[in-house]
Amino acid sequence: MNPTFTTNDFIRIASTVAEHYGFDPIQQISKDPLCRDCPQTRTSKATAKDRKKDALHGLLTNGSVAYCENGWHQLERPIFSYSLESVPRTGEIALSLQVFHVEKSIAEAVLIQAGRTLLSELGFADHTVYVNSLGDQESHTRYIRELTNFFRKRIEYLPLTARELMKEHVILSLLHLIEKEHEIAYKAPNPLEYLSDTSRKHFREIIEYLDMSDAPYEINPLLLGHHECYSDTLFTIETENTEYPLVIRGGRYQNFMQRHTAAPTPAVGAVLIVPERKIPTRVSRPRLPQPDVFVVHLGFGPRVRTLLLVDELRQAGIPVLHAIATDSLSAQLREAERLGCAYTVIIGQKEYVENSVILRDMLARNQETISQDQLHKKLKRSYATTS
């Protein structure tokens, strides 16, 4: 039985969830004067052939085109964008989430958290996160060398198609074997064993986030993507509804960005395609309440706790703002001040250990340390009073 949400339901829920986690529509980001008055645009060299390689009709790698066409290279800040698009040929509706200028693992964590929240809101509470990593260029080189040697030693057992694909790239050969569920695929080298120290740390942080969030997850070394598209982390979030399965696919594609824009740009994205739902002629953005709460973090643990707190406040009906990818405490506080937020919630290392927060009243200029349970009640009471 198909879920009962309509296309309009999906648009409303997807937009609300995306914006709650800090993603802005492409058009909104492009209104920034630095983008609007950009003296020199960049050009993405991505072709129709390139777009086929991400296995998502080009919706993920379309991010490189949006980045260039809208002059986002002028922005030094982290960019979180979302768009509701039509899948080529089928016309089905898709949500695309993109993060630029963020090298840290929090980018993947936000995408996974937003994706899980979206699926739950759509009625798919039972889902699993699958993750893998191909690592950076150093890791990738070592892994490809081992995989090539592994296949060469078993060349006589490889199907003809797999042998032919090896001439183009060994990853394509492995992807073919995985698709055919060939036994050699399950004996192939594990890419996680060849990660550099930097890539291993990045992947370990993502696993720590999944552990902290109690997300159901599995590490799947056979979760791969086209070698010209993806590097470092790959992930999927798959529902357990067999009659109407939904899958969110994502990963880092900064190597693709550099190859097609001639500039090193950290980039990671995720896409959800909704079967049997056509995108309407006009997609309107829902009007969301203005948040009065800004959540500030300091450090890796507090950063992850902030992401989980954002979700808890969403469930409590309290809209929030945050700068989850920003490291500087003073920069986050200045942003809260600039936006005119009534309250700032601060999580430092001490608060992270004690499961507490500092609640700062921006108007009265005072603050207090309270537990997170107290925070929910206090903010909800305050929000109900001002709404």
C-alpha positions in Angstrom: 0.0 0.0 0.0 1.4 3.4 -1.0 1.7 6.1 1.7 -1.0 8.6 1.9 1.0 11.8 1.4 0.2 13.9 -1.6 2.7 15.8 -3.8 1.7 19.0 -1.9 2.3 17.3 1.4 5.8 16.2 0.2 6.6 19.8 -0.9 5.5 21.2 2.4 7.2 18.7 4.5 10.5 18.7 2.5 10.7 22.5 2.5 10.0 22.7 6.2 12.5 20.1 7.2 15.2 21.5 4.9 14.8 25.0 6.2 14.7 23.9 9.8 18.1 22.3 9.3 19.5 25.5 7.7 19.1 24.8 4.0 17.9 27.7 1.9 16.3 27.7 -1.6 18.7 28.3 -4.4 16.9 31.6 -5.3 17.3 32.9 -1.7 21.0 32.3 -1.6 21.5 33.9 -5.0 20.0 37.2 -3.7 23.1 37.8 -1.7 24.7 41.0 -3.1 28.1 39.2 -3.6 26.3 36.7 -5.9 24.0 39.1 -7.6 26.8 41.5 -8.4 29.4 38.8 -9.2 31.9 40.3 -11.6 33.0 37.0 -13.0 31.0 33.8 -13.1 32.5 30.3 -13.3 31.4 27.7 -15.8 30.7 24.1 -15.0 32.0 21.8 -17.8 29.6 19.0 -16.8 27.9 17.4 -19.8 24.8 15.3 -20.2 27.1 12.3 -20.2 28.6 13.4 -16.8 25.2 13.7 -15.3 24.4 10.1 -16.0 27.2 9.0 -13.8 25.8 9.9 -10.4 23.0 7.3 -10.9 20.5 10.0 -9.9 19.7 11.5 -13.3 22.3 14.2 -12.7 20.3 15.7 -9.9 23.2 15.4 -7.5 25.9 16.7 -9.8 23.6 19.5 -11.0 24.8 21.1 -7.8 28.0 22.1 -9.7 26.0 23.9 -12.3 23.9 25.8 -9.7 27.1 26.7 -7.8 28.7 28.2 -10.9 25.6 29.8 -12.5 24.7 31.6 -9.3 28.1 32.9 -8.4 28.3 31.1 -5.1 32.1 31.0 -5.3 32.0 34.6 -4.2 30.6 33.5 -0.8 33.3 32.4 1.7 30.7 31.1 4.2 29.2 27.5 4.2 26.4 27.1 1.8 23.4 24.9 2.5 20.9 24.8 -0.4 17.9 22.8 -1.4 15.8 22.6 -4.5 12.6 20.7 -5.6 13.2 19.5 -9.1 11.7 17.4 -11.9 13.4 14.2 -12.8 14.4 14.2 -16.5 12.1 12.1 -18.7 9.8 10.8 -15.8 8.8 14.2 -14.4 8.8 12.7 -10.9 9.5 15.1 -8.1 12.9 15.1 -6.3 14.4 16.9 -3.4 18.1 17.9 -3.7 20.1 19.0 -0.7 23.6 20.4 -1.3 26.4 21.6 1.1 29.4 23.6 -0.2 32.5 25.0 1.5 32.3 22.5 4.4 35.2 20.0 4.6 34.2 18.7 8.0 32.1 15.6 8.6 29.2 17.7 10.0 28.1 18.3 6.4 27.3 14.6 6.0 25.8 14.5 9.5 23.4 17.3 8.7 22.4 15.6 5.4 21.8 12.3 7.1 19.9 13.9 10.0 17.7 16.0 7.7 17.1 12.9 5.5 16.0 10.7 8.4 13.7 13.4 9.7 12.1 13.8 6.3 11.5 10.1 5.9 10.0 10.0 9.4 7.7 12.9 8.7 6.5 11.2 5.5 5.6 8.1 7.5 8.7 6.0 7.0 10.0 5.8 10.6 11.6 2.4 9.9 14.7 3.1 7.8 18.4 2.2 7.9 21.5 4.3 7.1 24.2 2.6 5.0 27.6 4.3 4.9 31.0 3.7 3.3 34.1 5.8 2.4 36.5 5.7 -0.6 38.7 8.2 1.2 40.8 11.0 -0.3 43.1 10.8 -3.3 45.8 9.0 -1.2 43.3 6.4 0.0 41.7 6.0 -3.4 45.1 5.3 -5.1 45.9 2.6 -2.6 42.5 1.0 -2.8 42.4 1.0 -6.6 45.9 -0.6 -6.7 44.8 -3.4 -4.3 41.5 -3.9 -6.1 43.2 -4.1 -9.5 45.7 -6.7 -8.2 42.8 -8.7 -6.6 40.9 -8.9 -10.0 44.0 -9.7 -12.0 44.7 -12.7 -9.9 41.1 -13.9 -10.5 40.8 -12.7 -14.1 39.8 -16.2 -15.4 36.8 -16.3 -13.0 35.5 -12.8 -14.0 32.6 -12.6 -16.4 33.4 -11.2 -19.8 31.6 -7.9 -19.1 33.5 -7.4 -15.9 36.8 -8.0 -17.8 35.8 -5.5 -20.5 34.9 -2.9 -17.9 38.3 -3.3 -16.2 39.8 -1.7 -19.3 37.9 1.5 -18.6 38.1 1.4 -14.8 38.3 -1.3 -12.1 35.5 0.3 -10.1 33.1 -0.1 -13.0 34.0 -3.7 -13.1 33.3 -4.1 -9.4 30.0 -2.2 -9.7 28.9 -4.7 -12.4 29.8 -7.6 -10.1 27.9 -6.1 -7.2 24.8 -5.6 -9.5 25.0 -9.2 -10.6 25.6 -10.4 -6.9 28.7 -12.2 -8.1 30.6 -14.0 -5.3 33.9 -12.2 -6.2 32.4 -8.9 -5.3 31.9 -10.0 -1.7 35.5 -11.1 -1.5 36.9 -7.8 -2.9 39.2 -5.6 -0.8 37.5 -3.3 1.7 38.1 0.3 0.9 38.0 1.2 4.6 41.2 -0.7 5.1 43.1 1.7 2.8 41.9 5.0 4.3 44.5 7.7 5.0 44.7 9.1 8.6 42.7 12.1 7.5 40.0 10.1 5.8 39.8 7.6 8.6 39.2 10.5 11.1 36.5 12.0 8.9 34.7 8.6 8.6 35.1 7.9 12.3 33.4 11.2 13.2 30.4 10.3 11.0 30.1 6.9 12.8 30.3 8.8 16.2 27.4 11.0 15.1 25.4 7.9 14.1 26.1 6.3 17.4 25.1 9.5 19.3 21.9 9.9 17.4 20.9 6.3 17.9 20.4 6.0 14.1 20.1 2.4 12.8 23.1 2.1 10.5 25.3 -0.4 8.8 28.8 0.0 7.3 28.6 -1.3 3.8 32.0 -1.6 1.9 30.1 -2.4 -1.3 28.3 0.9 -1.3 30.1 2.6 -4.2 29.5 5.3 -6.8 31.0 6.1 -10.2 34.7 6.7 -9.8 34.5 10.1 -11.6 31.8 11.4 -9.2 32.4 10.4 -5.7 35.2 10.5 -3.1 35.3 10.1 0.6 31.8 9.4 2.1 28.9 7.7 0.4 25.6 7.0 2.1 22.1 5.8 1.5 19.0 5.9 3.8 16.7 3.2 2.8 13.1 2.6 4.1 11.8 -0.8 5.0 8.5 -0.4 3.1 8.8 -2.9 0.3 5.6 -1.8 -1.4 6.7 1.8 -1.7 10.4 2.0 -1.1 12.2 5.4 -0.8 15.9 5.8 -0.9 18.0 8.9 -0.2 21.4 8.7 -1.9 24.3 11.0 -1.1 28.0 11.5 -1.0 31.0 13.8 -1.4 31.7 14.9 -5.0 34.4 17.6 -4.6 36.7 15.8 -7.0 33.9 16.1 -9.6 33.6 19.8 -8.7 37.3 20.4 -9.2 37.4 18.5 -12.5 34.5 20.4 -13.9 35.0 23.9 -12.5 38.8 24.0 -12.2 38.6 25.0 -8.6 38.9 22.9 -5.4 35.4 23.2 -3.7 34.2 21.0 -0.9 30.9 19.6 -1.9 28.5 17.0 -0.6 24.9 16.3 -1.5 21.9 14.1 -1.2 18.8 13.4 -3.4 15.4 11.8 -2.7 13.3 10.9 -5.8 9.6 10.2 -5.0 8.1 7.6 -7.3 4.6 8.3 -8.8 4.6 11.9 -7.7 4.8 14.5 -10.5 6.1 18.0 -9.8 3.5 20.7 -10.1 3.8 23.5 -12.5 4.4 25.9 -9.7 6.1 25.1 -6.4 5.3 27.5 -3.6 7.5 27.9 -0.6 5.7 27.4 2.7 5.6 30.3 5.1 7.5 29.3 8.2 7.4 31.1 11.6 10.3 33.4 12.3 12.7 31.6 14.7 13.7 33.5 17.9 16.3 30.9 19.1 19.8 30.5 17.9 21.9 27.4 18.9 25.6 27.9 19.3 28.2 25.2 19.7 31.9 24.9 20.5 33.8 21.7 19.5 33.0 18.4 17.8 30.9 16.8 20.6 28.9 20.0 21.2 28.4 20.4 17.4 26.8 16.9 17.1 24.7 17.6 20.3 23.6 20.8 18.6 22.4 18.9 15.6 20.4 16.5 17.7 19.0 19.4 19.8 17.8 21.1 16.6 15.8 18.0 15.9 14.4 17.8 19.4 13.3 21.4 19.2 11.7 20.8 15.8 9.6 18.0 17.4 8.6 20.4 20.1 7.4 22.9 17.5 10.2 25.4 18.2 11.8 26.8 15.0 15.5 27.5 15.5 18.5 29.0 13.7 22.1 27.8 13.8 25.5 28.0 12.1 26.4 24.3 12.5 29.3 24.4 10.1 30.9 27.5 11.7 33.7 26.9 14.2 34.1 30.3 15.7 32.1 31.0 18.8 32.3 34.8 18.4 31.1 34.5 14.7 28.1 32.4 15.8 27.2 34.9 18.6 27.5 37.8 16.1 25.2 36.0 13.7 22.6 35.5 16.5 22.9 39.2 17.3 22.5 40.2 13.6 19.4 38.2 13.2 17.8 39.7 16.3 17.2 36.4 18.1 15.6 36.7 21.5 17.5 33.7 22.9 20.8 32.0 22.3 21.4 28.4 23.4 25.2 27.7 23.9 26.7 24.2 24.2 30.3 24.0 25.1 32.4 21.1 26.2 31.3 21.4 29.9 27.7 21.6 28.9 28.1 18.6 26.5 29.5 16.5 29.3 26.8 17.5 31.8 23.9 17.4 29.2 23.1 21.0 30.0 23.0 24.3 28.0 23.6 27.9 28.6 20.5 29.9 27.9 21.2 33.5 27.1 18.4 36.1 27.0 19.7 38.5 24.3 17.4 41.4 25.4 17.9 41.2 29.2 21.6 40.4 28.7 21.6 37.6 31.3 22.2 33.9 31.1 21.7 30.7 33.1 22.8 27.1 32.9 19.9 24.7 32.7 19.3 21.0 31.7 18.1 20.2 28.2 14.8 19.1 29.7 14.3 22.5 31.3 15.3 24.1 28.0 12.5 22.5 26.1 9.9 23.6 28.6 11.2 27.1 28.9 11.5 27.8 25.2 8.2 26.2 24.4 6.5 28.4 27.1 8.3 31.5 25.7 7.5 30.6 22.1 3.8 30.0 22.9 3.7 33.4 24.6 5.2 35.3 21.7 3.4 33.4 18.8 
